[in-house]
Amino acid sequence: MRGAPKLIVFPDLKISTKRQHTTVENLLIGTRLQGNKALTSVLEFFREARSPAAARRRLGIVQGDLDVLCREYVLIPEEELELLRPGLCSPVPASIGKSCRLGELSDQKKGSYVVVGAPVDMATVGDGGARHGPSDVRSRFPLNLLPTAGQKPGSRLNPTPIIDVEMRRKYAAMRRTVLDLGNVVFRPGENNSVFGARLERIIEHILACDGVPATIGGDHSITWFILNVLLRKIPALGVIHFDAHHDLYPDARPILNHGNPFVFALKKNSLKHLRQLGLRRLERPISGASQAHDARLSYFSARELQRLTPEDAFAGLPTSIPYYLSFDVDCIDPSLASSTGTPEVGGLSYYQALELLDYAYRRFTFVGADFVEVAGSASRHNKAASVVAQFMARFFLARESFSPLESCLFEVRQPT
């Protein structure tokens, strides 16, 4: 049995000591930790890679303290040294909501939505370009979710209303904060698993701070890295998956790609339901696939959804468990959203998808979401990015209270 990995001090830490207190800052990750004089001894001990057991014997440090040091990226597993050296996230010019560093998450309001971009498309077998998805979606985001000047996030003082003319809703204000970590760092030449491990560490940190991750892809392979974290932490999880393809295509090796993230997910017992919506394709049966039906798996094709209500589309899914949303933009008719790697004829209209998503957002509790496969050139107008930006904005608004909107300019008052 493999033992616990050896830990080592993260390189390039800024360490300052004043009287009996030691402050350690990880400038690459954006974390800051304060401790007493004993922290200096711990740092000296782990200048060379050593096991947690050795630290407990030699220094009397308890496992809980080691966990804190690892969570704040003061100590890291030796095998992850090169993975984390460049940092985890890079800031972006245009943020959705409030720009935030990873180390600042613990100071934010619990339950905040946390946006992170995953700009990769190395696992796609269709047209490339999904690496531009995060920037394209951010540039077309329809709503400024930053608090007004002088207003703290989540403040009930002087709330700024949000009006949704299309849905005839007036929101008093955003109660939940929307934070943007920027993009996951990608180094040219690294493979998908190395990038994915970096994404997993970010998702773990978001969840540890009671945040709700909202990831912008990138190709659909990124979904597995996020689900891998959630399925370890949540004993019963459902997934709602919008896509033209079922993404259950096995790989002979097997290697993760954008067509098989749910093959890996279904191997986890904590996945209780996978409802797929918008499927359409003429193809041969999957070679070597099991003929046994997996009761957790169900779907409605794009054609079937033409005549179903949202209640029908989500029938049979319990509301007693949390859900994860994975939205592949190729579920939309390519005449409306052609900028995607593997478009298929037919699909959902904008308003069909809007009604389905709006119903799901309000009926189920979501612990995370991803919006993937916005592809094409970053320089031309990208309708797929515009569609995703609209659906993502409504994901953030879903749990906010609202009143009916009678006028698009002001509320009409009856004379007294």
N, C-alpha and C positions, 0 to 999 in steps of 0.2 A: 504494500500500500504506500502511495506517495505521501511524504510528509508535508507539513506546512512550508510554503515558500519562505526563503530567507528575505529579511527586510533590510533596506538600505536607506540612508538619508537622501531625500530628493536633492538633485544638484541645484546650485544657483539660488539657494535660499538666502534671504536677508535676515540676519539674526542680530538683535540688539538686546543688551542687558542693562537694566537700570535698577539699582538697589537689589532687591530680592526677586525681581520679576524679569522673565525672559520673554521677548516677543519674536515670533518667527513668522515671516511673510514669504509666501510662494508667489513671486511676481508673475510667473508664467501662467499659473492656474487662477490666481486672484484670491487666495485664501490667506487668512491671518489668524494666528493662534497665540494666546498668552498663557504662560505657565510660571511656575515658581522655579527656584534655582535648580531643582532636580531635573528639569527639562534639559538643561545644559549637559548633564551627565548622560542622559539618554541619547542626545545627539552625538556625543563623542563615542558612545558605545556602538552606535550604528553607522559610523563612518565607513566601517567595513561591513559587508553583508553578513548578518547573523540571524539566527532563528529566534522566533518569539519565545520559545522555551528557554533559551539561553538568557534572554533579557529578564525573564521572570525569576530565574535562579540567581543571576548575578546582581541585578538591581532591585529585585523585589517588586518590579512593576507588574500591575495586574492587567489582565487581558482587555478589560474595558478601556484602560488608558491607551493601550496599543491600538485599539479600534479607533479611538478619537484621532490619534496621530496619523493613522492611515486615511481616515475620512477627510482630514484636512490637508492631505498630500504633503505631510512632513516626512513620513516614512512611506515607502512604496515597495511592493515585491520586486526583488532584483530582476526578475524576468520581464518586468514592465518598464524598466528604466528607459529604454529607447522609445517605447510607445508613448510615454508621457513627457519626455524631455521637451518637445516643441510646444507643450501646452495642449489643452483639450479644445478650446474654442478660440476663434478669431472674430473680432468685432466686425460689423458690416456698416456701410454708409447709411442705409435706410433701415431702421428697426421697426418692427411691429410692436407697438407698445413701448415700454420703458427699456432702454438698453441696460443690461445687467451683466456683471461678471459672475462666474461660477461661484466664487468665494463669497459673494454677497447674497446668495439665495437664502441662507439660513436667517438673514435679517429681514426677509420680506414676509409679507402676509401669507399665512398658511392657506393652501388651496389655490394659490396663484396659477394661472396658465403660464407655461414656460415654453417659448418658441425656440427651436434650434433647427438650423439648416444642415442638411446632409448632402453636399454637392458632389455626388459620385454617380457614375453610370458605367463602371467597369464590368458590372455583372449582367449587362443587358445583351440580348441577342438580336434586338431590333435596331432601329436607328438610334444613334447616340444623341447627346444633347441634354439629357436629364440632369446633368451636373449644373446646368444653368437655372434649374427650377427654383431654388431658393431665392435667387436675386430677382427672377422674373415675377414670382408671386409677391414678394415684398414690394416691388415697384408698382404693383397694381392693386395694392390693398386699399379697400374703399373707405376705410374709417380710421381716423386718428384716435388711437386708444390711449394716448398720453393724457395725464391729468392736466387740467387748466392751470395757469400760472398761480402759484400760491396754494394750490390744492394738493394735499397729500393723497397718494393712491389709496382708494377705499374710503376716503373721507366722506362723511355724510353732510359736511358743510358746503354750501354753495354747489350742489351737484350739477353736473353738466348733462342735460338730457340728450338722448340719442333717438332719432326718429327713423323708423323703417317704413317708408312710404309703401313699399311693395307688399309688406305683410300687414300694413295698417296697425303698427304698434308704436307706442311711445314709451321708451325706457327712461325711468327717472334718472338713472346713472349706473355706471358699472360698479358693482360691489367688489367683484374679483379683479385683481390686478393682472395685467398682461405684461410679461417680461420677455425680453429677447436676448438670448445668450450669444447670438451671432451664428457662425457656421462651425461645424466640426472641422478641426484642422485635417487637411489631407496633404500628404507629402508625395510628390511625383515618384512613381516606382513602387510604392507599397501596394500590397494586395488587399483584397476586400476584407479578409479576416482581421488584418491589423487595423484598418479603418473602423471596422465593426466593433472591435474591442474598445477602441476609444469612444465610440458612440455609446456602448454599454456602460462605461464608467460615468458618462454624463447623465444617462437615464437613471442610474443608481443614485447619483447625487441629487437629482431633481426629486426623486421619490423620497429620499431620506429627509428632504426639506419640506415634505408634504405638498409638493407641486404637482401639476398635471402637465405632462409633456405633450407638446404639439409640434410634430416634426415635419419639415418640408423636404421632400426628396427632390432629386435623387431618384434612382431606380427602385423597384419594389423589393429588392433583396434587403434593404435596410430594415424592413418590417420585422424580419426574423430577429435581429439583434435587440430590438426593443421588446418584442414578445419574450425573448429568452430571459430578460430581466423580470418582466411582469409575471411570467408563469412560474418563476422561482419564488416570488414573494407573495403571490395571491393564490390561495388554495383552489378557488373556483372562479374562472374567468370566461366570459363569452367574447367572441369577435364578430363584428359586423363588417363585411368586406364587400365594397363596391368595385366591380371590375368587369371587363369584357371577357376575361380569361379566369379560369379557376385557380391558376397558379399552384397546381398540384402535380406538375410534370416532374417525374423523378429524373435524377441525373445518375448515369451508370457508375459514377465514381465514389460516392455522391458529393458534388460540390454545389454550394449555394449559388443560385443565380436568381434573376428577377422573375423566373417562371416557377419557382418551387419553394418560396418561404413557408408556405403552409404545410408542406410535407414534413418539415422539421417541427412545426408547431403541434401537429396532430400526434406526435410521439410523446407529448407531455400530457400526463393524466389530469393536470389542473386546467387544461382547456376543455370546457364543458359543452360549448356550442360554437359552431362556425356557420353563420348564415351568409350566403353569397348572393349578391344581387346584381343583375345586369348582364349575366353571362350570355354569350352568343358566339358560336363558332362551329363549323363543320369539320370534324376531325376523326381520326381512327382511335379506337380504345388505347389506353395507356398500356404499353407492353410491360408485362411482368407485374402489373398492379394486382393487388388482392381483389378477389371477387366478393369478399365479405363486405357488407354495408356497414359503414361507421355511423352509428345513430347520432353522433354529434354534428354531422355534416348535413346541411340542407341548402337548397338554392331556389331562386326564381330567375328565369331567363329574362332578357330584355323584352322579348315578345310577350311573355306572360304578365310582366309588370304593366303592360299597356292597359290591361283591364282590371288590375287589382288596386284596392285602396291601400294606403299605408298600414292600416290595421291588419289587412290580409297579409301584406308583405312581411310583417314582423310577428305574425301569429305563432304561438308556441314557444316564444323566447321568454323565459322568466325574468321578472324585474327584481328578483331577490339577490342577483349576483351582479357585479360590475362588468362593464364591457369596454372593449378597445375598438376604435374605428380605424379601418384602413381603407382609404379612398384612392383608387387608381383612376385618373381622369379619363382613361380610355373607355370607361363605362358610358361616357357621354357620346352622343352621335358625333362622328368626326366632322360633319358639316358645320358643327357649332364649336368644336374644340379639336382642330386637326393637329395641333402641336404636341404630339405624343409619339412614343417610339414604335408602338405596334397597334395602329388604328384598325378597327374592324367595322365593316358596313353595318349600319343600323345603330341601335343604342338608345339610351335615355335622352329625353329632351331636358333642357335646363330646368323647366318648371316641374317635371316629374321628379328629377333628382332633388330639387329644392324641397318639395313636399315630403318626400321620403326622409330626407335628412332632418328636416325640421321636426317631424314626428319622432324620429329616433332620438334626437338630441333631448327632447322633452320627456320622453317616456323612460329612457334608460340612464343609468349613472355611468359616465365614462371616466376611466382613469388615464386615458391617453388617446392620441389620434395621430395618424400620419396622412399626408396628402402627397401622392407620388406620381412619377412618370410624366410630369410636365417637361416636354423636351423641345427640340428644334433649336434654331439659332437664337442667341440672346439678343440679337440686334433688331430682328423684325417683330412686328406686333404679334403677340402671343395670346390668342383668345383662350387657350386652355388655362393659362396663368390667371386670366381675368375670372374665369369660372371658378377656379380653386380659391382665389382670393375671396370671392363672395361667400362661398360655402364655409371657408375657414372663419370669416368674421362672424357668421351666424353661430358657429360652434362656440365662440367666446360669449355670445349673448344669450345662449340657450337657457341658462339657469337664472337669468335676471328677470325681475318682475316688470310687468308692463301694463299699460292701460290702452284701451282702444283709441285709435287715432281718427278723429273726425275730419280734420283739415290738415293739409300738408304744411300749412304756414302757422296756424295757431289753433288753440282749442276754442270752439264756439261756445259762448256762455249765454244762457237764456236770461232775459231781463227779469229782475226780481220785482 
